[in-house]
Amino acid sequence: MPVRWNTTFAETERAILLWPICTVINAWVEQMEQSLSGQKKAAATRKKKKLYLSPQDWEKLIIICDVLTVLNELTHFLSKSSIPTISMVLPFYKYLQMHLKKYQVSLRFACQKALEKLDVYMTAAVESKYVLLGAVLHPFTRIKYFENTSLWALRIPTHAHVLLAELYKEYVNEANISDKQKDNTSVGIGQKLSTIFGTAVTAGRTLQNLVGVGHIWQI
């Protein structure tokens, strides 16, 4: 039966927590075939190979736990129902991508597969106007964050500008229709919205740095 990554994470995290106890068990496993002979010794040796964890095995478990810890944190954060998280999707995906690349040497095959899967989700998120708009309209990221060419392709901030312009026109059209229905002589809601929305878009260009909230945002 396929084992999900969060089950593997829970097991490895618990094993590392119980490491001092496991070393005692390891010592018992290491000498379990001593004073035995024949078939009993052969059976004990086979069992020892299954149960014994070498120092190299523990190092591998620590690396696996380190990789999955961030994935676990992001999953729990994005699964919250009490706060909107659409604006955080792309920054979190990018952070996870950079995190996985750090472990490509020690966990080459697993990280490569994870990066390939992440690339599918990231491409879909960028192409979805709602996810990208959610990020660029958030005061914490804005378009300036996506103008960092060491993280994002040049087409992404350009695409974001196009989406903002389309959204602006959509709001203005809707507001003008509503405004005409209410009062043709008063100051148009569309005009007010034009000023407010234009100011918000312009403000996004003044953001100098993306300041991290905890280690997750420090990318």
N, C-alpha and C positions, 0 to 999 in steps of 0.2 A: 504494500500500500504506500502511495506517495506520501512523504512527510512534508508538511508545510514549513516555511522558514521560521514562523513564529514559534512553532513547537521546538525546532532545533535551537532557537535562541533561548527559550525558557530552560531547556535541558542544559545547555552549555553554561548559561549564567548561574544556574543552581550548582552545577559541578564545580565551577570556579569558586563559588562561595564556600563549598564544602571541601576545598582543596586540602586543608590540614588533616581532615578525617580520611580523605581518599589516599593520602600518602601512607597512612597506616594500613589500609586495605591493600595498597600496592605492595607493601613490604610482605604481607601475608601471601599474596598471589605469586610474588617473585620466588618464594621458596616452597611452593605447594607441591612440586614434584620431587623434592628431596626426600630421601629415605624410601622412595618407591622404586619399583622395578617392574619390568615386563609391561603388560597391557595397562596396568594402573598408572604407570609412569607416562606411557604414551597418551592416555586419556587426560591426565593432569597437564601434560605439556600442551595439548590442543586447547584445553580450557584456559590455560595461562595466556596463550596468544590472543584469546578473545577478551580477557579481562584486564590484562596488564596495560597500563598507560605509561609510556616512556616520557622523559622530559621533553622530547620533540613533539610528542602527542599533545602534551599540555600547552606548549607554545602555539601549536596549531589551533587548539580550542580557544585560546585567548584571542587570537587573530579573528577567528570566526565570530566570537562574541563581540569584538570591537566593531566589525563590519555590520553586524545585525543590530547593534545597539542604536545606531543612528536611524536605521530603517524602522525600528520599533518606535522610537521617539516621534518621527515624522508621521507615521501611521496613526498614532494616538492623537497627535495634534490636529491632523487634518480630519479626523473622525469626530471632532467635537461638534455637538449640536447647538451649543449655546452662543457660538460666535461664527460670523461669516469667514470662510477660509479660502474663497476663490482667489483672492488677491495674493495669497501665499503659495499657490501651487507651483508657479514657475520658479520663484526663488528657491523653494524647497527642492524641486527637481534638479536644479542646477547644483545645489549644495550636495545632494546625494550623488550626482554624477562625479563631482570632484572627489568626494569621499571614496567612492568605489575605485577610482583610478589610482588612488594611493596604495591599494592592496592588489594591484594587477600582477605583481611579481610573486607574492606569497600565495595568492588564491587566483591564479591566472584564469582557469577555465570557468570557475563560478562567477568571478567578477565580469568576465567578458560576456557571459550569458545575461547577467543582470544588466549590464550596460546596453546590450542590444534591446532588451525588453524596455528599459527606461527610455531609450531613444524613440521607440514607437509611441510611448505615452507623451513624451515631451513634444514630439512633432505634432501630435493631435492637439495638444494643449495650445501650442503656438498658433496653429491654424484656426482654432476656435476663437472667435472674436470675444466671447464672454470672458474667457480666462485671461487673455492678454489685456483686454480693457479693464478687467478687475485689478490687474497689477499696476497698469500705468495711471489709473485714476486714484490709486491708494497714495496718500501723502507720504508714505514711508518709502515707496519705490519710485513711482513715476517713470517717465520716459528716460530720464537720465541714467537710471540703473541699467537699462537695456542698451544704452549707448557705449557701454564698456565692451570694446571689441575683443578683449581677452576672454570674455565670457560668452558673448552672444554674436551671432552673425549680423552683418550690416543691414540685411533686409528686415530684421525684426523691428527696430525702432522706426524704420520707414513705414512698415506695415501698420505699426501702432498709430502713426500720424494720420494715415489714411482712415483707419477705423475711427479715430477721434473726430476727424472732419465729417465723416458720414453720420456719426452719432449726433454731432452738433447740429447738422442740417435737419436730422430727424426731429430733434427736440424743438428746434425753431419752428419747423412746419406745424408740428402738433400744437405748440403754444400759440402760434399766430391764428390758427383755426379757432382755438378756444377763445382767444382774445377778441376776435371779430364777433363771435357769438355773444360775448358779454357787453362790450362797449367799444364801438368803432372810434370814439373820440379820445379815449384814455390812452395812456402810455402803454404800448404793447408789451405783453408778457414776453413775447419772443425777443423783443429788444433788450429787456432786462436780462433774460436768460443768456442772450448773446454776450452781454458784458460779463456776467458771472462765469459762464462756461469758458469764455475766452481768457479771462483772468486765471482760471484754474489750470487751463492748458499751458499758459505762459509760465505760471509758477512752477510747473513741473520741470521746466528747462533750467531753473535756477538751483536745483538740488545738486550739491557738489559731491556728496559721498553718501553711500548707503551705510548707515550706522547700524551695527548689529545689536539685536536683542538676544543676549545669551550666545552660546557658541554656534547655534544653528544658523544665525543670520550673518555670522562673520565670514562672508565669502568674497 
